[in-house]
Amino acid sequence: MDRTGSVDTEWLHLLERIGQQSNKLATFINQLLDVSRIDAGKLMLDCQTADIGSIA
C-alpha cells in the first residue's frame, strides 16, 4: 500500500494468488474428507462402467 491507502498492482497480484491458493487448499481438504468418509464407510461409491466417448 502506498501512503494514500491505495493498493498497488503487486499487492493485488499477491492477494489474487492468496485467493487462488486458498481455493486449492479448500478443494484438497474436501477431497481428503471424502476419502476419510469412504474409508469410514460413511460414503458409498456406486462404481459403474461408462463409455468414455459419451462423457467427453
C-alpha positions as CSV (number, residue, x, y, z in Angstrom):
1,M,0.0,0.0,0.0
2,D,1.2,3.5,-0.7
3,R,0.7,6.5,1.6
4,T,-2.6,7.3,0.1
5,G,-4.0,4.0,1.1
6,S,-4.4,2.6,-2.4
7,V,-3.3,-1.0,-3.2
8,D,-0.7,-1.2,-5.9
9,T,-0.6,-3.9,-8.6
10,E,1.9,-6.0,-6.7
11,W,-0.4,-6.3,-3.7
12,L,-3.4,-7.0,-5.9
13,H,-1.4,-9.8,-7.6
14,L,-0.4,-11.2,-4.2
15,L,-4.0,-11.1,-2.9
16,E,-5.2,-12.8,-6.1
17,R,-2.6,-15.6,-5.6
18,I,-3.7,-15.9,-1.9
19,G,-7.3,-16.3,-3.0
20,Q,-6.4,-18.9,-5.6
21,Q,-4.3,-20.9,-3.2
22,S,-7.0,-20.8,-0.6
23,N,-9.4,-22.3,-3.0
24,K,-7.0,-25.0,-3.9
25,L,-6.4,-25.8,-0.3
26,A,-10.2,-25.9,0.4
27,T,-10.6,-28.3,-2.6
28,F,-7.8,-30.5,-1.3
29,I,-9.3,-30.6,2.2
30,N,-12.7,-31.5,0.9
31,Q,-11.3,-34.3,-1.2
32,L,-9.4,-35.6,1.8
33,L,-12.5,-35.5,3.9
34,D,-14.3,-37.5,1.2
35,V,-11.6,-40.2,1.3
36,S,-12.0,-40.3,5.1
37,R,-15.7,-40.8,4.7
38,I,-15.3,-43.5,2.2
39,D,-12.7,-45.2,4.4
40,A,-15.1,-45.0,7.4
41,G,-17.9,-46.5,5.4
42,K,-20.0,-43.3,5.6
43,L,-19.9,-42.5,1.9
44,M,-20.5,-45.3,-0.6
45,L,-19.3,-45.3,-4.1
46,D,-21.5,-46.6,-6.9
47,C,-19.0,-48.0,-9.4
48,Q,-20.3,-48.4,-12.9
49,T,-18.8,-48.9,-16.3
50,A,-19.1,-45.9,-18.6
51,D,-18.4,-45.2,-22.3
52,I,-15.6,-42.6,-22.2
53,G,-16.7,-41.2,-25.6
54,S,-20.1,-40.3,-24.1
55,I,-18.6,-38.4,-21.2
56,A,-16.5,-36.0,-23.3
